[in-house]
């Protein structure tokens, strides 16, 4: 890989991260991690993100690790006292980091919902993340992920064209489902995503599978897929059942409100 190309690509992502930090109230840093051959590798990060991302990978504990394992967006109101991450909380109490606030909120989100990657986006705050925080990140994260995909693909790295297609197309399916939930339930974009995310957890199906199944159920037609039939995602019976239950619940709740 040409060093100049790598530097310019990294600088592009760092500028997007700086934009995210400027847009999110209380943000102290942001980072992007690439998943290469099933291994996590920091691609670009600013502020407190380099140290905080690295610490979580070393400990195997924290929102970024959970986001990779579950392929879901993970929020923490305060990493320094989060019972879900005891090893990380303890390490933050004993590790000296310049500028570490008393309250350290965090959001970690996968850059695609396919096979644990190919990227993870993190942002850290001096307060707990709110619905407004998620709304801003919901707007910015696709720019970061798609820019990263383009940079890496142009550098002829590990991401193949079919991976890029899957990332973009399945992301669109999730966005379509969010729109359907918003229109039917009268929710905001962050609230609609939370509905999908919680249903994914409740029914123990991957978010992208639930989204494809829901799109097919609501539209009564096949969901959008990559052009290569070999890379199509076929919903399981479990995900189809989960989609039906979720949609029936949304419609029933909406009827009760009227």
GUVOVO-404426 format. One record per residue (C-alpha): y negated, x negated, z. Coordinates in steps of 0.02 Angstrom, whole numbers, plus 32768, in hexadecimal, padded with zeros to 4 digits. Example, Ala and Ser with C-alpha at 12.3 -4.5 7.8 and 13.67 -1.06 7.14 Angstrom:
<rs>
R;80E1;7D99;8186
R;8035;7D54;8165
</rs>
This chain:
<rs>
R;8000;8000;8000
R;7F53;7FBF;7FD4
R;7EEE;7F97;8072
R;7E4D;7FDD;8026
R;7EA3;8082;7FFD
R;7EEC;808D;80AC
R;7E41;8069;80FA
R;7DE4;80E8;8090
R;7E68;816C;80B2
R;7E60;814C;816D
R;7DA3;8153;816A
R;7DA9;81FD;8113
R;7E1A;8244;819A
R;7DAE;81F5;8223
R;7D15;824B;81DA
R;7D70;82F2;81E0
R;7DA4;82CF;8294
R;7CEF;82A7;82C0
R;7CBC;834C;8272
R;7D3E;83A6;82DC
R;7CFD;8351;837A
R;7C4B;8384;834E
R;7C7E;8438;832F
R;7CE7;8452;83CC
R;7C85;8466;846E
R;7CB4;83E1;84ED
R;7D22;837D;8476
R;7D42;82C9;84AB
R;7DB0;828E;841E
R;7E29;82C0;8395
R;7EBD;8271;833D
R;7F3B;8284;82B2
R;7FED;8245;82C1
R;805F;8230;822B
R;811A;824D;8236
R;816E;81C6;81CD
R;822C;81BF;81C8
R;8232;822A;8266
R;81C0;81B1;82C2
R;810F;81D6;82FF
R;8086;8161;82C4
R;7FCC;8175;82E4
R;7F6D;8182;823F
R;7EBC;8198;827F
R;7E6A;81C3;8326
R;7DC1;81BE;837B
R;7D7C;81CA;842C
R;7E01;81DC;84B3
R;7E89;8210;8438
R;7ED4;8163;8415
R;7EFF;8144;84CC
R;7F31;81F8;84F3
R;7F9F;820C;8459
R;7FF4;8165;8479
R;8013;818C;8531
R;806B;8230;8507
R;80DD;81DF;8486
R;8109;8153;84FF
R;8132;81CF;858A
R;8184;824F;8519
R;811B;82D0;8576
R;8082;8334;8543
R;8040;83B5;84C8
R;8051;8344;8430
R;810A;8328;8456
R;8127;83E2;8471
R;80C9;840F;83D2
R;8139;839D;836E
R;81D9;83E0;83BD
R;81AC;8498;83B1
R;813D;8495;8314
R;80C1;8500;8373
R;800E;84EB;83AB
R;800A;84B6;8461
R;7F77;84C9;84D9
R;7F5A;847D;8583
R;7ECC;84B3;85F5
R;7ED2;840F;8654
R;7F4A;8381;8630
R;7F23;8333;86D8
R;7F70;83C5;8735
R;7FE3;8419;86B7
R;808D;8443;8705
R;80DB;8442;8657
R;80B8;8387;8648
R;80D8;8336;86F2
R;80F4;8286;86AF
R;8054;828B;864B
R;7FEF;82D3;86DC
R;802E;8249;874F
R;8008;81C3;86CE
R;7F57;8203;86B5
R;7F3A;81F4;8771
R;7F71;813E;8771
R;7F33;8105;86C6
R;7E80;80CC;86B3
R;7E2D;8114;8618
R;7D72;8107;85FE
R;7D20;81B2;85F0
R;7DB4;8216;8630
R;7D6E;82B7;867B
R;7DAE;8317;8713
R;7DE5;83A4;86A0
R;7E3C;836D;8601
R;7E67;83F9;858B
R;7ECF;83DE;84EF
R;7F0D;8432;8451
R;7F9A;83EC;83E6
R;7FCB;8440;8344
R;8046;8412;82B9
R;7FF9;83F3;820F
R;8086;8455;81BF
R;8111;84C4;81FD
R;819A;8468;81A2
R;821B;83F0;81EA
R;81B3;83B0;827A
R;8126;836B;8212
R;80DF;831C;81B0
R;804A;8310;8225
R;8005;8342;82CF
R;7F4F;8363;82F8
R;7F0E;834E;83AA
R;7E67;836B;83FC
R;7E32;834A;84B0
R;7DA7;839F;8513
R;7D4A;8393;85B8
R;7D7C;8449;85D8
R;7E0D;84BD;85B6
R;7E1B;84FB;8502
R;7DE1;85AE;84E4
R;7DFC;862D;845A
R;7D5E;85EA;8409
R;7DA8;853A;840D
R;7E44;8578;83B4
R;7DD9;85D7;8335
R;7D79;8539;8307
R;7E18;84D1;82FB
R;7E6A;8559;8294
R;7DE1;853B;8214
R;7DE0;847D;821B
R;7E98;844E;822D
R;7ECA;8483;817B
R;7E42;8410;8135
R;7E86;837F;819B
R;7F3C;83A0;816E
R;7F1E;83BB;80B5
R;7EAC;8323;80A9
R;7F31;82BB;8101
R;7FB6;82FB;808A
R;7F4B;82CB;7FF4
R;7F22;821F;803A
R;7FD6;81F7;8063
R;8018;823B;7FBF
R;7F98;81D7;7F5B
R;7FCC;813B;7FBC
R;8080;815A;7F84
R;80BD;8162;8036
R;814E;81C4;8080
R;810C;8271;8059
R;8152;82B3;7FB6
R;8104;8334;7F43
R;8183;83B8;7F79
R;8153;839B;8030
R;809D;83B6;8005
R;80C8;8456;7FA9
R;812D;8499;803B
R;80A3;846E;80B6
R;801D;84C8;8052
R;8083;855E;801C
R;80D3;8585;80C4
R;802A;856F;8115
R;7FE9;85F5;809F
R;8076;8669;80D2
R;8045;8653;8189
R;7F8F;8677;815C
R;7FC6;8714;80FF
R;8025;874F;8197
R;7F90;872C;8206
R;7F26;8798;8192
R;7FA4;8826;819A
R;7FA8;881F;8258
R;7EEA;8818;8262
R;7ED5;88AF;81EF
R;7F5C;8918;8243
R;7F3D;88EC;82F9
R;7E82;88D2;82EF
R;7E8D;8820;8333
R;7E2C;8781;8314
R;7E7D;86F0;82B5
R;7EA7;868D;8355
R;7EEE;872A;83A7
R;7F58;8751;830E
R;7F9D;86A0;830C
R;7FC7;86AF;83C5
R;8027;874F;83A0
R;808E;86F3;831D
R;80A5;8659;838A
R;80DC;86BD;8423
R;8154;8724;83BA
R;819E;8682;8376
R;81BD;8649;8428
R;81FA;86F0;8468
R;827A;8707;83DC
R;82A2;864D;83D4
R;8283;8639;8319
R;8216;85B8;82C2
R;8168;85F2;8299
R;8177;85CE;81DF
R;821A;8632;81D7
R;81CD;86C3;8235
R;8137;86BF;81BF
R;81A2;86C2;8123
R;820C;8750;8168
R;8172;87B2;819E
R;811E;879B;80F5
R;81BA;87DC;809F
R;81CA;886D;8118
R;8114;88A4;810C
R;8103;8886;8052
R;81B2;88C6;8027
R;81C0;8834;7FB0
R;81EE;877A;7FB7
R;816E;870C;800D
R;8117;867C;7FB5
R;818B;85E5;7FA3
R;8183;8535;7F5B
R;81A9;8536;7EA1
R;8245;84CB;7EBB
R;82CC;8548;7EEB
R;8327;84BC;7F45
R;829C;84B8;7FC7
R;828B;8573;7FE5
R;8295;85AF;8096
R;830D;8641;80A9
R;82EB;86A4;8149
R;837F;86B5;81BE
R;83BB;875E;81FB
R;8370;8732;82A5
R;82C5;8712;8258
R;82CE;87B2;81F1
R;82FA;8816;828D
R;826C;87C2;82EC
R;81F2;87ED;8260
R;8226;88A4;8263
R;8213;88AF;8320
R;816C;8857;831C
R;8125;88C7;8294
R;8166;8966;82E6
R;8116;892F;838A
R;806E;890B;8336
R;806B;89B2;82DF
R;809F;8A10;837C
R;8018;89BB;83E3
R;7F95;89E3;835F
R;7FCA;8A9B;835C
R;7FB6;8AA7;8419
R;7F04;8A64;840D
R;7ED0;8AEE;8395
</rs>
